[in-house]
Amino acid sequence: MTEIATTSPYGVIPTDEESRKFEKIPTRIYDNSETASYQVALEIAGLVRQRQKQGKKAVIGLATGSTPTKVYDYLVDFHRKEGLSFKNVITFNLDEYFPMQPDSIHSYVRFMNEHLFDHIDIKKENIHIPDGRLDKEDVRDFCKAYEEKIREAGGLDIQVLGIGRTGHIGFNEPGSSLKSVTRMVRLDRVTRLDAASDFFGLENVPTKAITMGVGTILAAKRIILMAWGEGKSGIIKQAVEGKVRESVPATFLQHHPNCEVILDMAAASSLSRTDTPWLVSECDWNDALIKKAVLWLSEKLDTAILKLTNEHYNEYGMGNLVAEIGSAEHINLRVFNALQRTITGWPGGKPNADDSNRPERKDPYPKTSLIFSPHPDDDVISMGGTLLRLVDQGHEVHVAYQTSGNIAVFDDEVIRFLDFATDVQRDNKALMEQFREVREFLANKEPGAVDSPEIQEFKGLIRKGEALAACRYCGVKESNAHFQNLPFYETGTVKKKPHSEKDIQITYDLLQKVKPHQIFAAGDLSDPHGTHRVCLQIIFQALERLKEEGAEWLKDCYVWLYRGAWQEWDIADMEMAVPIGPKDMERKKNAIFKHQSQKDSAMFPGNDEREFWQRAEQRNKETARKYNALGMAEYEAMEGFVRYHFL
């Protein structure tokens, strides 16, 4: 498998043996998940073709979930465009929920059919997936037979894996033994929480599953474990660099002679060679890497930047930096000043001031600011303090709500609003009949089932009303609230359509209409279902089109990326940090509270069970604490931004 050179703001990611010295499993890093998935698909296709020439079967172990979907897309492309046949392929899937009907939207049978099997020429008798329909007393015999079928096929040639947040592979949860085989298991609470949004609530997630064992997986001739996104970076570090232990089943892969871990840059971000390269080999220092290293050293020693000494640098692998720059004092001052210049109480630029060392320009004033919010509450959750500051300082603020957010509304909210409507219009027989039909539909609705178009619309209107209430509270004109309702989102299910030309055109048209001096967009790419990622791609593609067309206003436009709903920027990456005082922190929380359907219990909490206002407050206060620990002024809270340079 070819490794393509990967880069980050800190330079090229090293691939030499010295830089990999902490990695106990061979690991390849790619710029993005698409490139990585393509390389994995190429290897699988190569095996299939090789076995065809030999007149042999290719036996492949397959995984489900969002991680391998692009690999399957490429394999389908190879079949359609290059004539790759799968008639000689035998597949064994890792796992299945129990109990589970194969036609359920949550079934891995359905997942595999939709993503792969229905689109290639594989023989149906060559497809093997654990059966979630079995009677409990028949499971043990089924599992023994599953193991025997793998042996009869000659064993797995390649096993494709993802990794769970607990470090599980397949559904082998913490505590699974090295020699475990296919069996029924009880799912860890964390695993069930991660799946809760797919099932529209933790209570609907099965508590059990049938899974291949660790021993079954390790018997494969070749293992490829893939992981994408920052949300997987922590567990990847444990799996690749940590000690082998049952509490992180993926560490058992360190025993395998032909296992490889395939990552995108985000999933690799905690590995030593990407996160702390100065600890593994000599570095080619640039400004970004110097800043990152100094902030890391300051935090490691719990010492303010200006108090770091030559001895500190030497002790932690940065002696060559001191030799290159001249002294600890020189380095400290350079980084301290750079960090201090990121702090501004004027996110729209301070008028009539020297802006040479400020993150935003002073002119023009006032500016037109356009805030893109993937869901109807991301704006106030992630950058509510900055939004309030922009309004207070006289800028013309627009908010674009990119999706309706309708699937995140509980059914009871619809009934509550219709109760109100029917009380207001007691003589409206058509409304009463409509309400009766809605109640009947919801009463008979299966967990996770798709809402009717009518109910989807009602749920979207609930989110719209809440967003308008938040706008009014923050001082944003209602006419400046733009509800894009991007089509890619409107499926009524957690799984979305790929974005299309229509999504890009809607965004392009709004940009051309508003012609903003500032764009704020969500760079928070760890949301569980990828909506933020898709929304950002749509914005980038619209901007690229405007750039190609030579839009004049674009030359005077800054693009700032915010986080906060699911994660926060590292201090080393922040290019603008906006302080939030106690009063504005309360105002921000009040704006979040306007989104009442998301209050108390969100439909999709992800892996953090706290309410969004609690997450936002904690993250903002933690950012301020970190700035203070580095030697900066002490603030109540801070919101951080990274600038996207598109010109």
C-alpha positions in Angstrom: 0.0 0.0 0.0 1.5 3.3 -1.1 1.9 6.0 1.5 1.5 9.6 0.2 3.4 12.3 1.9 1.2 14.2 4.4 1.5 17.7 5.6 0.1 19.8 8.4 0.6 23.4 9.5 3.6 22.1 11.4 5.3 20.7 8.3 5.6 17.3 6.5 4.7 14.3 8.8 7.8 12.2 9.0 7.7 8.6 7.9 11.2 7.4 8.8 11.8 4.6 11.3 13.1 7.0 14.0 9.9 9.1 14.0 7.8 5.9 14.3 9.7 4.5 17.3 6.8 4.7 19.7 4.4 3.0 17.2 3.9 -0.7 17.9 1.7 -1.3 14.8 2.8 -0.1 11.3 0.8 3.0 10.7 0.2 5.1 7.5 -1.2 8.6 7.6 -3.0 10.3 4.7 -4.2 13.8 4.3 -7.8 12.8 4.3 -10.1 9.8 4.6 -11.0 9.7 0.9 -7.3 9.2 -0.1 -6.8 6.7 2.6 -10.0 4.8 1.7 -9.0 4.7 -1.9 -5.6 3.1 -1.0 -7.4 0.4 1.1 -9.9 -0.3 -1.7 -6.9 -0.6 -4.1 -5.3 -3.3 -1.9 -8.6 -5.2 -1.6 -9.1 -5.0 -5.4 -5.5 -6.1 -6.0 -6.1 -9.2 -3.8 -9.3 -10.1 -5.6 -7.6 -9.8 -9.1 -4.6 -11.8 -7.9 -6.8 -14.7 -6.6 -8.8 -14.6 -9.9 -5.6 -15.2 -11.9 -4.7 -18.0 -9.5 -8.2 -19.5 -9.8 -8.7 -19.1 -6.1 -11.2 -17.5 -3.7 -10.5 -14.2 -1.9 -11.8 -14.3 1.7 -12.5 -10.9 3.2 -13.7 -9.9 6.6 -15.8 -6.8 6.5 -16.8 -4.1 8.9 -19.8 -1.7 9.2 -20.2 1.8 10.4 -19.2 5.1 8.9 -15.5 4.3 8.6 -15.5 1.8 5.7 -18.3 3.3 3.6 -15.9 5.1 1.3 -13.9 2.0 0.8 -17.1 0.2 -0.3 -17.9 3.1 -2.6 -14.6 2.8 -4.4 -15.0 -1.0 -4.7 -18.4 -0.4 -6.3 -16.7 2.1 -8.7 -14.0 -0.5 -9.6 -16.8 -3.0 -10.4 -18.8 -0.6 -12.5 -16.0 1.3 -14.3 -13.2 -1.2 -14.4 -15.1 -4.4 -14.6 -13.8 -5.8 -11.3 -15.7 -9.0 -10.6 -16.5 -10.2 -7.1 -17.7 -13.7 -8.1 -14.6 -15.3 -6.5 -15.0 -13.3 -3.2 -16.3 -14.8 0.1 -17.1 -12.3 2.8 -17.6 -12.6 6.6 -18.9 -9.7 8.5 -17.6 -8.9 11.9 -20.8 -8.5 13.9 -24.5 -7.8 14.2 -26.8 -6.4 16.9 -29.0 -8.9 18.7 -31.8 -9.2 18.4 -32.1 -7.6 14.9 -34.3 -8.2 11.9 -32.3 -8.0 8.6 -34.7 -5.5 7.0 -34.4 -3.1 10.0 -32.8 0.3 9.2 -30.3 -0.6 11.9 -29.4 -4.0 10.6 -25.9 -4.6 9.3 -27.4 -6.9 6.7 -29.2 -3.9 5.3 -26.1 -1.7 5.7 -24.0 -4.1 3.7 -26.6 -4.5 1.0 -27.1 -0.8 0.6 -23.4 0.1 0.6 -21.8 -2.9 -1.3 -23.6 -6.1 -2.0 -26.5 -4.8 -4.0 -24.1 -3.0 -6.4 -21.6 -5.8 -7.2 -21.7 -9.3 -8.7 -20.9 -11.2 -5.5 -22.7 -14.6 -5.1 -25.4 -14.5 -2.4 -24.2 -17.8 -1.0 -20.7 -16.3 -0.5 -22.0 -13.6 1.9 -21.9 -14.3 5.6 -23.3 -12.0 8.3 -24.2 -13.0 11.9 -27.9 -13.6 12.2 -29.7 -11.3 14.6 -33.0 -13.3 14.2 -31.9 -16.4 16.1 -33.5 -17.7 19.2 -31.2 -17.1 22.1 -30.6 -20.8 22.6 -29.5 -21.2 19.0 -26.8 -18.6 19.1 -24.0 -20.7 20.5 -24.4 -23.3 17.7 -24.6 -20.6 15.1 -21.3 -19.1 16.3 -19.5 -22.4 16.2 -20.8 -22.9 12.6 -19.6 -19.4 11.7 -16.1 -20.2 12.9 -16.2 -23.5 10.9 -17.3 -21.7 7.7 -14.3 -19.3 8.0 -12.0 -22.3 8.4 -13.6 -24.1 5.5 -13.1 -21.0 3.3 -9.3 -21.1 4.1 -9.3 -18.4 6.7 -9.6 -14.6 6.2 -7.1 -13.2 3.7 -7.9 -9.6 4.8 -9.9 -8.4 7.8 -11.1 -4.8 7.6 -11.6 -3.1 11.0 -12.8 0.2 12.5 -12.2 1.1 16.1 -14.7 2.1 18.8 -14.2 4.8 21.4 -13.6 2.1 24.0 -11.0 0.5 21.8 -13.3 -2.3 20.7 -12.7 -4.1 17.4 -15.9 -5.8 16.2 -18.0 -5.8 19.3 -15.1 -7.1 21.4 -15.6 -4.7 24.3 -13.0 -4.1 27.1 -12.3 -7.3 29.0 -12.4 -9.5 25.8 -9.7 -12.1 25.9 -7.0 -12.6 23.3 -8.3 -16.0 22.2 -12.0 -15.2 22.2 -14.0 -16.5 19.2 -17.4 -15.7 17.6 -20.0 -15.3 20.4 -22.7 -13.2 21.9 -21.6 -10.3 23.9 -23.1 -7.6 26.1 -22.4 -4.1 24.7 -20.6 -1.5 26.8 -22.6 1.6 27.8 -20.1 3.8 25.9 -20.6 1.8 22.7 -24.4 2.0 23.2 -24.2 5.8 23.8 -22.2 6.2 20.6 -25.0 4.3 18.7 -27.9 6.1 20.5 -28.4 8.7 17.9 -28.7 6.1 15.1 -31.5 4.4 17.2 -33.1 7.7 18.3 -32.4 7.2 21.9 -30.2 5.0 24.2 -33.3 3.0 25.3 -33.7 1.7 21.7 -30.1 0.4 21.3 -29.8 -3.4 21.7 -27.8 -4.4 24.7 -26.3 -7.4 23.0 -24.6 -8.4 19.8 -23.0 -11.3 18.0 -19.4 -10.7 17.1 -16.3 -12.4 15.8 -13.8 -12.8 18.6 -10.4 -11.2 19.0 -8.8 -14.6 18.3 -10.9 -14.9 15.1 -9.7 -11.5 13.9 -6.1 -12.2 14.8 -6.2 -15.4 12.7 -6.6 -13.3 9.6 -3.6 -13.3 7.3 -3.8 -9.5 7.0 -5.5 -6.9 9.1 -6.3 -3.3 8.1 -7.7 -1.0 10.9 -9.0 2.3 9.7 -9.9 5.4 11.7 -11.0 8.9 10.6 -11.5 12.1 12.6 -10.2 13.7 15.7 -12.7 11.8 17.8 -10.7 8.7 17.2 -7.3 10.2 17.8 -7.1 9.4 21.6 -8.0 5.8 21.3 -5.7 5.4 18.3 -2.8 6.6 20.3 -3.6 4.0 23.0 -4.0 1.2 20.4 -0.8 2.1 18.4 1.6 3.3 21.1 0.1 2.0 24.4 0.7 -1.2 26.3 -1.3 -4.4 25.4 -4.2 -4.7 27.8 -7.6 -6.2 27.8 -9.2 -2.8 28.7 -8.3 -1.7 25.1 -8.9 -4.7 22.9 -7.4 -3.0 19.8 -4.0 -3.2 21.5 -4.1 -7.0 20.9 -3.4 -6.1 17.2 0.2 -5.4 18.3 0.6 -9.2 18.4 -0.3 -9.6 14.7 2.6 -9.9 12.2 0.8 -8.3 9.3 -1.5 -5.6 10.7 -1.5 -2.0 9.5 -3.3 1.1 10.8 -4.6 3.5 8.2 -5.5 7.0 9.4 -6.4 10.5 8.1 -4.5 13.4 9.6 -7.2 14.1 12.2 -7.2 10.6 13.6 -3.4 10.6 13.7 -3.2 14.0 15.5 -2.4 12.4 18.9 0.4 10.1 17.7 3.8 11.2 18.9 5.2 11.9 15.4 2.4 14.3 14.6 1.6 15.7 18.1 5.1 16.0 19.6 7.6 15.3 16.8 10.4 16.9 18.8 10.2 13.9 21.1 10.9 11.3 18.4 13.4 13.0 16.0 15.1 16.2 14.9 12.5 18.7 13.7 12.5 21.2 10.8 11.2 24.1 12.9 8.6 26.6 11.5 6.6 29.3 13.3 3.6 27.0 13.8 5.7 24.1 15.2 7.6 26.4 17.5 4.4 27.8 18.9 2.9 24.3 19.4 6.1 23.0 21.0 6.4 25.9 23.4 2.8 25.8 24.5 3.1 22.0 25.0 6.2 22.5 27.2 4.6 25.3 29.2 1.5 23.0 29.9 3.7 20.0 30.6 5.7 21.8 33.2 2.8 23.9 34.5 5.0 27.0 33.9 4.1 30.3 32.2 5.8 30.8 28.8 8.1 33.5 30.0 9.5 31.4 32.8 10.8 28.5 30.6 14.5 28.1 30.6 17.2 26.6 28.3 17.3 23.6 30.6 13.6 23.0 30.2 14.0 23.0 26.4 17.0 20.6 26.5 15.3 18.2 28.8 12.3 17.8 26.5 14.0 17.3 23.2 14.1 20.9 22.0 17.8 21.6 22.4 18.2 22.1 18.7 15.5 24.8 18.8 17.4 26.7 21.4 20.6 26.3 19.3 18.7 27.5 16.2 16.9 30.5 17.7 19.5 31.6 20.3 18.0 31.3 23.8 15.0 30.3 25.8 14.2 34.0 26.5 14.2 34.8 22.8 11.9 31.9 22.0 9.6 32.6 25.0 9.1 36.3 24.0 8.5 35.4 20.4 5.7 32.9 21.2 4.3 35.0 24.1 3.8 38.0 21.7 2.3 35.8 19.0 -0.2 34.4 21.5 -1.1 37.7 23.0 -1.8 39.1 19.5 -4.6 36.5 19.0 -6.6 38.0 21.9 -9.1 40.6 20.8 -12.4 42.0 22.2 -13.1 43.3 18.7 -14.0 40.3 16.5 -15.1 42.6 13.8 -11.9 44.7 14.0 -11.4 47.8 16.2 -12.1 51.0 14.3 -9.6 53.9 14.4 -6.9 51.6 15.8 -3.6 50.2 14.6 -4.6 46.8 13.3 -1.1 45.6 12.2 -0.9 43.1 15.2 -4.6 42.3 15.4 -6.3 39.2 13.9 -9.1 41.3 12.2 -8.9 44.5 10.1 -10.2 47.8 11.4 -11.7 48.7 8.0 -14.4 48.7 6.7 -16.5 49.6 9.7 -19.2 48.5 10.3 -18.7 45.1 8.6 -21.2 42.7 7.3 -20.7 39.4 9.1 -22.3 36.1 7.9 -22.4 33.3 10.4 -23.1 29.8 9.0 -24.8 27.5 11.5 -25.0 23.8 10.4 -27.9 23.2 12.9 -30.2 25.9 14.2 -28.3 26.2 17.5 -24.7 25.8 16.6 -24.2 29.6 16.2 -25.1 30.4 19.8 -23.5 27.2 21.3 -20.2 27.7 19.5 -19.7 31.4 19.1 -22.6 33.0 21.0 -20.3 35.4 22.9 -18.7 36.6 19.6 -22.0 36.9 17.9 -23.3 39.2 20.8 -20.1 41.2 20.6 -20.4 41.7 16.8 -24.0 43.0 17.3 -23.1 45.2 20.3 -20.3 46.8 18.3 -22.6 47.8 15.5 -21.8 45.2 12.8 -24.5 44.0 10.4 -24.8 40.3 11.5 -26.5 37.7 9.3 -27.0 34.0 10.4 -27.5 31.2 7.8 -29.1 28.1 9.3 -27.8 25.5 6.9 -30.1 22.6 7.9 -33.6 22.4 9.4 -32.4 20.2 12.3 -35.8 18.5 12.2 -34.6 15.0 13.1 -33.3 16.3 16.5 -36.9 17.1 17.7 -38.7 14.7 20.0 -42.1 13.6 18.9 -43.7 15.0 22.0 -42.6 18.5 21.0 -44.8 18.2 17.9 -47.8 17.2 20.0 -47.1 20.1 22.4 -47.1 22.7 19.7 -50.2 21.2 18.0 -52.0 21.2 21.3 -51.3 24.9 21.5 -52.5 25.5 17.9 -55.7 23.6 18.4 -56.5 25.5 21.6 -56.0 28.8 19.7 -58.2 27.6 16.8 -60.8 25.4 18.5 -63.2 25.8 15.6 -60.7 24.8 12.9 -61.9 21.3 12.0 -59.2 20.8 9.4 -56.5 21.4 12.0 -58.2 19.1 14.5 -58.3 16.3 11.9 -54.7 17.0 11.0 -53.8 16.8 14.7 -55.7 13.5 15.1 -53.7 12.0 12.1 -50.4 13.2 13.5 -51.2 11.6 17.0 -52.1 8.4 15.3 -49.0 8.3 13.2 -46.7 9.0 16.2 -48.5 6.5 18.4 -47.8 3.7 15.9 -44.3 4.8 14.9 -41.5 2.4 15.4 -38.3 3.7 17.1 -36.0 5.2 14.5 -38.7 5.1 11.8 -38.9 7.9 9.3 -41.4 10.7 10.0 -44.0 11.6 7.5 -43.1 14.7 5.4 -45.8 16.6 7.3 -44.2 15.8 10.7 -40.7 16.5 9.3 -42.0 20.0 8.3 -43.5 20.6 11.8 -40.3 19.6 13.5 -38.3 22.0 11.1 -40.7 24.8 12.0 -40.2 24.2 15.7 -36.4 24.6 15.2 -36.9 27.7 13.0 -39.1 29.4 15.7 -36.4 28.7 18.3 -33.6 30.1 16.1 -35.6 33.2 15.4 -36.2 33.6 19.2 -32.4 33.4 19.7 -31.8 35.9 17.0 -34.2 38.4 18.6 -32.6 37.9 22.0 -29.1 38.5 20.5 -30.2 41.6 18.5 -30.0 40.0 15.0 -32.7 41.3 12.7 -35.2 38.6 11.8 -34.7 39.5 8.2 -31.0 38.6 8.6 -31.9 35.0 9.6 -31.6 32.8 6.5 -33.1 29.3 6.6 -31.3 27.4 3.9 -32.8 24.0 4.5 -30.1 22.4 2.4 -31.5 19.4 0.5 -28.7 16.9 1.5 -30.1 16.9 5.1 -33.7 16.3 4.3 -33.9 12.5 4.5 -35.9 12.2 7.7 -33.1 9.8 8.9 -29.7 10.1 10.6 -28.1 9.0 7.3 -27.9 11.9 4.9 -27.6 12.1 1.1 -24.3 13.2 -0.5 -24.4 17.0 -1.0 -25.3 18.1 -4.5 -25.1 21.0 -6.9 -28.3 22.3 -5.4 -26.8 22.6 -1.9 -23.8 24.5 -3.4 -26.0 26.8 -5.4 -28.1 27.8 -2.4 -25.0 28.7 -0.5 -23.5 30.5 -3.5 -26.6 32.6 -4.0 -26.7 33.7 -0.3 -23.0 34.7 -0.4 -23.6 36.7 -3.5 -26.6 38.4 -1.9 -25.0 39.3 1.4 -21.4 39.9 0.1 -20.0 39.6 3.7 -16.7 41.1 4.9 -16.5 38.2 7.4 -17.7 34.6 7.2 -17.9 32.4 10.3 -18.3 28.7 9.7 -18.2 25.5 11.8 -14.9 23.8 11.7 -16.1 21.4 14.4 -15.8 18.2 12.4 -16.2 15.7 15.2 -20.0 15.8 15.3 -21.3 12.2 15.3 -23.0 12.2 11.9 -20.8 14.4 9.8 -23.3 17.2 9.2 -20.8 19.9 10.2 -18.2 18.4 7.8 -20.7 18.3 4.8 -21.8 21.9 5.6 -18.3 23.1 5.6 -17.5 21.4 2.3 -20.5 23.1 0.7 -19.3 26.5 1.9 -15.8 25.8 0.6 -17.1 24.7 -2.8 -19.3 27.8 -3.1 -16.3 30.0 -2.2 -14.1 28.2 -4.7 -16.7 28.9 -7.4 -16.8 32.6 -6.5 -13.0 32.7 -6.5 -12.9 31.2 -10.0 -15.4 33.8 -11.2 -13.3 36.6 -9.7 -16.0 38.0 -7.3 -14.5 41.3 -6.2 -16.0 41.4 -2.7 -14.3 38.1 -1.9 -10.9 39.9 -1.9 -11.9 41.8 1.2 -13.5 38.8 3.0 -12.0 36.8 6.0 -13.2 33.3 6.7 -13.1 32.3 10.4 -13.7 28.7 11.6 -15.3 28.1 15.0 -15.7 25.1 17.2 -17.4 24.4 20.5 -20.3 22.1 20.1 -18.3 18.9 20.0 -14.7 20.0 20.7 -12.4 23.1 20.8 -9.4 24.2 18.9 -6.0 23.7 20.4 -4.6 26.9 21.7 -1.6 26.4 19.4 -4.0 26.6 16.4 -6.2 29.5 17.5 -5.6 32.7 15.5 -8.3 34.8 17.2 -9.5 34.4 20.8 -12.4 36.5 21.9 -12.8 37.0 25.7 -16.2 36.6 27.2 -17.1 38.3 30.5 -19.4 36.9 33.1 -22.4 39.0 31.9 -21.9 37.9 28.2 -21.5 34.3 29.3 -24.9 34.5 30.9 -26.3 36.1 27.8 -24.8 33.4 25.7 -26.4 30.7 27.8 -29.8 32.5 27.6 -29.5 32.5 23.8 -28.8 28.7 23.9 -31.9 28.3 26.2 -34.1 29.7 23.4 -33.6 26.4 21.7 -36.1 24.7 24.0 -36.5 21.5 22.1 -32.8 20.8 22.7 -32.9 21.7 26.3 -32.6 19.1 29.1 -32.2 16.2 26.8 -30.9 16.4 23.2 -31.8 13.8 20.7 -28.2 13.4 19.6 -25.9 14.0 22.6 -22.9 12.2 21.1 -20.4 10.9 23.6 -21.0 13.8 26.0 -24.2 13.5 28.1 -24.2 17.0 29.4 -26.5 19.7 27.9 -25.0 21.8 25.2 -24.9 25.0 27.3 -22.9 23.1 29.9 -20.4 21.9 27.3 -20.1 25.3 25.8 -19.5 27.0 29.2 -16.9 24.4 30.3 -15.0 24.6 27.0 -15.0 28.5 27.0 -13.9 28.6 30.6 -11.2 26.0 30.0 -9.8 28.0 27.0 -9.6 31.1 29.3 -7.9 29.0 32.0 -5.3 27.7 29.5 -4.5 31.2 28.3 -4.1 32.3 31.8 -1.8 29.4 32.7 0.4 30.3 29.8 0.9 33.8 31.3 -1.9 35.7 29.6 -4.4 37.9 31.3 -7.2 36.1 33.3 -10.6 36.1 31.6 -13.9 34.5 32.5 -14.2 32.6 29.2 -13.0 32.7 25.6 -14.1 31.6 22.2 -11.4 30.6 19.7 -11.2 30.8 15.9 -8.9 29.7 13.1 -8.7 31.6 9.9 -9.2 29.7 6.6 -7.1 31.2 3.8 -8.8 30.5 0.5 -7.2 33.1 -1.7 
